[in-house]
């Protein structure tokens, strides 16, 4: 029963693939395919409905709790570690997706990007990023975001032309003529694009949550409200997730019916899985050990060897939250870590520190963009990295919660959400790998922060330690 959801998802994926291949032989029309994918469309609509309250409640609750329970420099170092490692993971995924191009093929994509028709300048894309981070209207940000549009104007520039005329009297007469020459010019102007301005809502939620944390007891009613809202939304997500195998079955069947070359799709999904796996290995075996060694000057692989119990539990359960008791045991018993740090960082890290999820979402977004022949410029890639970092930070530490945050990323990037079904073909194994990476990142973070906070921990009295332990309990 504990693995029932994983079994249902794998059965749904296999059934969807089989149904899709079976229906390819009856030459279904576009209308029939649309009817076939209706249960999957319903799943996407329900998840999209939950995106907005999930973003606001999870980020505000997380930021306010971090500022409330953290004391002094320890909390600041923990938060900085989470943000830096998650950003590094997102950029690692983006770099691998750009280099390996898992979604590129010789076939013609059925969906094209409207952005390819416009030559969006890099400067304007950066300015759009900043504008969307600071929306002028929060209500409008819930369904519309800013986008620079270009209008073509014609200006006349006077050109100075010198003409020399030789007369019969051999006197040179210079005639100066001003002629008007039309020149096309593209003028950037304000415009909007349908879709939730995820970036603006995230920036506001982070700032609002930090302010609530600093207000302490004054803001307790609001903090309790957002905590309760976040828990209620997560209960809804848990209910909806059980419907996802049905939606995935029909979405996947519809995708296979529409695709002209199924062999090419199989190769692309395999390349996608290889790209994500390579990124997770780089982050787990290179980036995190390097950070650990640079700070502590100790052997990182010996440290990782004593975490095998927590890492195998994370791989088996596919849940950072379910692995939390084992992680606490490994860090406190095997490594003798201070309970002030472990009881504060590990519970929060199980929700906030999602390095594996950030890497996976970055690769998945670029993979879907490449499948649909959508090119991302530098500004869009930087915006994607910020959105991936924020969305993964607010993700819950439960199996398949990445589907909801993945939907946030796709909507923010303007990518088709129905292509999520293709990712589900290999998500059951990738989910376990990225959860293992998340848990390893939590443990490295505890060691790094404890090493940097030695003086603060030595000054703490036993009474302070017991108080921190009580306030950090979930």
C-alpha positions in Angstrom: 0.0 0.0 0.0 2.9 2.3 0.7 4.0 2.1 -2.9 0.5 1.9 -4.4 0.7 5.3 -6.1 4.0 4.5 -7.8 2.5 1.2 -9.0 -0.6 2.9 -10.3 1.5 5.5 -12.1 3.7 2.9 -13.8 0.6 0.9 -14.8 -0.9 4.1 -16.2 2.2 4.9 -18.2 2.4 1.4 -19.7 -1.4 1.4 -20.4 -1.2 4.8 -22.1 1.7 3.7 -24.3 -0.2 0.6 -25.3 -3.5 2.4 -25.9 -1.7 5.0 -28.0 0.0 2.4 -30.3 -3.3 0.5 -30.6 -5.2 3.6 -31.7 -2.6 4.7 -34.2 -3.9 2.1 -36.7 -7.5 3.6 -36.9 -6.4 7.0 -38.2 -8.1 9.1 -35.6 -9.1 12.7 -36.5 -7.9 15.8 -34.5 -11.4 16.0 -33.0 -11.3 12.3 -31.8 -7.8 12.9 -30.3 -9.1 15.9 -28.4 -11.9 13.8 -27.0 -9.4 11.1 -26.1 -7.3 13.4 -24.1 -10.2 15.0 -22.2 -9.4 13.2 -18.9 -5.8 14.4 -19.1 -7.0 17.9 -19.9 -9.1 17.8 -16.8 -6.1 16.9 -14.7 -4.1 19.8 -16.1 -7.0 22.2 -15.4 -7.2 21.0 -11.8 -3.5 21.4 -11.2 -3.5 24.8 -12.8 -6.3 25.8 -10.4 -4.1 24.9 -7.5 -0.9 26.6 -8.8 -1.7 30.2 -7.6 -2.7 29.4 -4.0 0.1 26.9 -3.7 2.7 29.4 -4.8 1.5 32.2 -2.4 0.9 30.0 0.6 4.0 27.8 0.4 6.5 30.6 -0.2 5.0 33.0 2.4 4.7 30.3 5.0 8.3 29.1 4.3 9.9 32.5 4.3 8.1 33.6 7.5 9.0 30.4 9.4 12.6 30.6 8.3 13.0 34.1 9.7 11.0 33.2 12.9 12.9 30.1 13.9 16.3 31.1 12.7 18.4 32.9 15.3 21.2 35.2 14.1 23.9 34.1 11.7 23.0 30.4 11.7 19.7 31.0 9.9 21.2 33.4 7.4 23.9 30.9 6.5 21.4 28.1 6.1 19.2 30.2 3.9 22.1 31.4 1.8 23.3 27.8 1.4 19.9 26.7 0.2 19.6 29.5 -2.4 23.2 29.1 -3.7 23.1 25.3 -4.1 19.6 25.4 -5.7 20.7 28.1 -8.2 23.9 26.1 -9.0 21.7 23.0 -9.6 19.4 25.0 -11.9 22.3 26.4 -14.0 23.8 22.9 -14.2 20.6 21.5 -15.6 20.3 24.4 -18.1 23.9 24.0 -19.2 23.5 20.3 -19.8 20.2 20.8 -21.7 21.8 23.4 -23.9 24.9 21.2 -24.6 23.2 17.8 -25.0 20.0 19.1 -26.8 17.8 16.2 -25.7 14.7 17.5 -27.4 16.3 18.3 -30.8 15.5 16.0 -33.7 15.1 16.1 -37.4 11.3 15.9 -37.2 9.0 18.9 -37.6 7.4 20.0 -34.4 3.7 20.2 -34.3 3.8 23.3 -32.1 5.8 26.4 -32.9 6.8 29.3 -30.8 5.2 32.6 -31.3 8.3 34.2 -30.0 10.4 33.0 -33.0 8.5 35.5 -35.2 9.8 38.4 -33.2 13.4 39.3 -32.9 13.3 40.1 -29.2 16.4 42.1 -28.2 18.4 40.8 -25.3 18.2 44.2 -23.5 14.4 44.2 -23.7 14.2 40.6 -22.4 16.3 41.6 -19.3 14.1 44.7 -18.8 11.0 42.5 -19.2 12.4 40.2 -16.5 12.8 43.1 -14.1 9.4 44.5 -14.9 7.7 41.1 -14.3 9.6 40.9 -10.9 7.9 44.1 -10.0 4.3 43.9 -11.2 2.3 47.1 -11.0 -0.9 45.2 -10.1 -0.9 42.0 -8.1 -4.4 41.1 -9.3 -3.4 41.5 -12.9 -0.2 39.4 -12.2 -2.5 36.5 -11.5 -3.5 36.1 -15.1 -1.2 38.4 -17.2 2.5 39.3 -17.5 4.4 42.1 -19.2 6.0 41.5 -22.6 7.7 44.0 -24.9 6.0 44.3 -28.3 7.6 45.8 -31.3 5.9 48.2 -33.8 7.6 49.2 -37.1 7.8 52.9 -37.8 9.2 54.7 -40.9 11.4 57.8 -40.4 12.8 60.0 -43.1 16.5 61.0 -42.7 17.8 63.8 -44.8 21.0 62.9 -46.7 23.5 65.5 -47.9 24.4 64.8 -51.5 27.0 66.8 -53.4 26.7 66.9 -57.2 29.3 68.5 -59.4 28.2 69.8 -62.8 30.7 70.9 -65.4 29.4 73.7 -67.6 30.7 74.8 -71.1 32.6 77.6 -69.5 34.5 75.0 -67.4 33.4 76.6 -64.2 32.6 74.1 -61.5 29.2 74.6 -60.0 28.4 72.6 -56.8 24.7 72.0 -56.3 23.7 70.8 -52.8 20.5 68.8 -52.6 18.7 67.4 -49.5 16.8 64.2 -50.2 14.6 62.3 -47.8 15.4 58.6 -47.4 12.9 56.3 -45.6 14.4 54.0 -42.9 12.5 51.2 -41.1 12.8 51.3 -37.4 11.3 48.9 -34.7 10.1 50.7 -31.6 9.6 48.7 -28.4 6.4 49.3 -26.5 4.4 48.0 -23.6 2.4 44.8 -24.1 1.0 41.9 -22.1 0.9 38.1 -22.5 -1.7 35.8 -21.1 -0.5 33.6 -18.3 0.3 33.9 -14.6 3.2 36.2 -13.8 4.9 33.6 -11.6 8.1 35.6 -11.1 6.3 38.7 -9.8 4.1 36.7 -7.4 7.2 34.9 -6.1 9.1 38.1 -5.4 6.2 39.6 -3.6 5.6 36.4 -1.6 9.3 36.1 -0.6 9.4 39.8 0.5 6.0 39.5 2.3 7.1 36.3 4.1 10.3 37.8 5.3 8.5 40.9 6.7 6.1 38.6 8.5 9.0 36.8 10.1 10.5 40.0 11.3 7.3 41.2 12.9 7.3 38.2 15.3 4.2 38.0 17.5 2.5 40.9 15.8 2.2 38.8 12.6 1.2 35.5 14.2 -2.4 35.6 12.9 -1.2 36.1 9.3 1.5 33.4 9.7 -1.0 31.0 11.1 -3.4 31.8 8.2 -0.8 31.1 5.5 0.5 28.0 7.3 -3.1 26.6 7.5 -3.7 27.6 3.8 -0.6 25.8 2.8 -1.5 22.6 4.6 -5.1 22.7 3.2 -3.7 23.2 -0.4 -1.3 20.3 0.1 -4.2 18.1 1.2 -6.0 19.0 -2.0 -2.8 18.3 -4.0 -2.6 14.9 -2.3 -6.2 14.1 -3.3 -5.7 15.3 -6.9 -2.4 13.4 -7.3 -4.4 10.1 -6.9 -6.4 11.1 -10.0 -3.1 11.8 -12.0 -2.6 8.2 -13.2 -5.9 8.4 -15.1 -5.1 11.7 -16.6 -1.5 10.6 -17.5 -2.9 7.5 -19.2 -5.1 9.4 -21.7 -2.6 12.3 -22.1 0.2 9.9 -23.1 -2.1 7.9 -25.4 -3.1 11.2 -27.1 0.6 12.2 -27.5 1.5 8.9 -29.1 -1.4 9.1 -31.5 -0.5 12.6 -32.6 3.3 11.9 -33.1 4.3 10.8 -36.6 7.6 9.2 -35.5 7.3 7.3 -32.2 10.8 6.0 -32.4 12.1 9.5 -32.4 10.0 10.3 -29.3 11.5 7.3 -27.5 15.0 8.4 -28.4 14.3 12.0 -27.2 12.8 10.8 -23.9 15.8 8.5 -23.3 18.1 11.5 -24.0 16.1 13.5 -21.5 16.5 10.9 -18.8 20.2 10.6 -19.6 20.6 14.4 -19.3 18.8 14.6 -16.0 20.7 11.6 -14.6 24.0 13.2 -15.7 23.1 16.5 -14.1 22.2 14.8 -10.8 25.4 12.8 -10.7 27.5 16.0 -11.4 25.7 17.8 -8.6 25.9 14.9 -6.1 29.4 13.7 -6.9 31.1 17.0 -7.9 29.4 20.2 -6.8 28.2 19.2 -3.3 31.5 17.4 -2.4 33.5 20.4 -3.6 31.4 22.8 -1.4 31.9 20.4 1.6 35.6 20.1 1.0 36.1 23.9 0.5 34.4 24.8 3.7 35.3 21.9 6.1 38.6 20.7 4.5 37.5 17.1 5.1 37.0 14.1 2.8 33.5 14.5 1.4 33.2 10.8 0.2 33.9 9.4 3.7 31.1 11.8 4.9 28.8 10.5 2.2 29.6 6.9 3.0 28.1 7.2 6.5 24.9 8.6 5.0 24.1 5.5 2.9 21.1 4.6 5.2 19.5 7.9 4.6 20.3 8.0 0.9 18.9 4.5 0.3 15.7 5.4 2.3 15.3 8.5 0.1 15.7 6.4 -3.0 13.1 3.8 -1.8 10.5 6.2 -0.5 11.0 9.0 -3.0 10.1 11.5 -0.2 12.4 13.9 1.6 9.9 14.2 4.4 9.5 10.5 4.9 13.3 10.2 5.1 13.6 12.9 7.7 13.8 10.6 10.8 16.6 8.5 9.2 18.4 11.6 8.1 18.3 13.0 11.6 19.6 9.8 13.0 22.5 9.6 10.5 23.6 13.2 11.2 23.2 13.2 15.0 24.5 9.6 15.7 27.0 9.0 12.9 28.4 12.5 12.7 27.6 13.9 16.1 26.1 17.1 14.6 24.8 19.7 17.0 21.0 19.3 17.5 20.6 23.1 17.3 21.6 22.8 13.6 20.0 19.5 12.7 16.6 20.1 14.3 16.5 23.5 12.6 17.9 22.8 9.1 16.8 19.3 8.2 13.0 19.8 8.6 13.2 23.1 6.7 15.6 21.6 4.1 13.1 18.8 3.5 10.8 21.5 2.1 13.1 24.3 0.9 16.3 22.6 -0.3 15.3 20.9 -3.6 18.5 20.8 -5.6 17.4 17.7 -7.6 14.0 19.2 -8.3 15.5 22.4 -9.6 17.9 20.6 -11.9 15.2 18.3 -13.2 12.7 21.1 -13.8 15.3 23.2 -15.7 16.2 20.3 -18.0 12.5 19.3 -18.5 11.5 22.9 -19.4 14.3 23.2 -22.0 13.5 19.7 -23.3 9.9 20.6 -24.0 11.0 23.9 -25.6 13.4 22.0 -27.9 10.7 19.5 -28.8 8.5 22.3 -29.9 11.2 24.3 -31.8 11.2 27.1 -29.2 14.5 28.9 -28.8 15.2 30.6 -25.5 17.4 33.7 -25.4 19.8 34.6 -22.6 17.2 36.7 -20.7 14.6 33.9 -20.9 17.2 31.4 -19.6 18.0 33.6 -16.6 14.3 34.1 -15.9 13.8 30.3 -16.1 16.6 29.7 -13.6 15.0 32.1 -11.1 11.5 30.6 -11.6 12.9 27.0 -11.2 14.8 28.0 -8.0 11.7 29.6 -6.5 9.3 26.9 -7.6 11.4 24.0 -6.4 11.9 25.8 -3.0 8.2 25.9 -2.5 7.7 22.2 -3.5 6.5 19.7 -0.9 8.8 16.8 0.0 6.3 14.2 -1.1 6.3 11.8 -4.1 5.2 13.4 -7.4 4.9 16.9 -5.9 7.3 17.9 -8.7 4.4 17.6 -11.1 2.8 20.7 -9.6 6.0 22.8 -9.5 6.8 21.6 -13.1 3.5 23.0 -14.2 4.4 26.3 -12.6 7.7 26.4 -14.6 6.1 25.5 -17.9 3.3 28.1 -17.5 5.9 30.7 -16.6 8.0 29.9 -19.7 5.0 29.8 -22.0 5.4 26.1 -22.8 2.7 23.6 -23.6 1.7 21.8 -20.3 0.3 18.7 -22.0 3.8 17.5 -22.8 4.2 16.7 -19.1 2.8 13.3 -20.0 6.0 12.4 -22.0 8.1 13.1 -18.9 6.0 10.7 -16.8 7.3 7.8 -18.8 10.6 7.9 -16.9 9.6 10.1 -13.9 9.3 7.1 -11.5 13.0 6.5 -11.5 14.1 10.2 -11.9 11.9 11.1 -8.9 14.0 8.7 -6.8 17.3 10.0 -8.0 16.4 13.6 -7.4 15.1 12.9 -3.9 18.4 11.2 -3.1 20.2 14.3 -4.3 17.9 16.5 -2.2 18.7 14.6 1.0 22.4 14.6 0.3 22.2 18.4 -0.2 20.4 18.7 3.2 23.1 16.7 5.0 26.0 18.7 3.3 24.2 21.9 4.3 24.1 20.9 8.0 27.8 20.1 8.0 28.7 23.4 6.2 26.5 25.6 8.4 27.7 23.9 11.6 31.4 24.4 10.6 30.8 28.1 9.8 28.8 28.6 13.1 31.2 27.0 15.5 31.6 30.2 17.6 27.8 30.9 17.8 27.1 27.4 18.9 29.8 27.5 21.6 28.3 30.7 23.0 24.8 29.1 23.2 23.7 28.0 26.6 21.9 24.7 27.3 18.7 26.6 27.9 18.9 28.2 24.4 19.5 24.8 22.9 16.4 23.3 24.4 14.4 26.3 23.3 15.6 26.0 19.7 14.8 22.3 19.7 11.3 22.9 20.8 10.7 25.7 18.3 12.1 23.7 15.5 9.9 20.6 16.0 7.2 19.9 13.4 
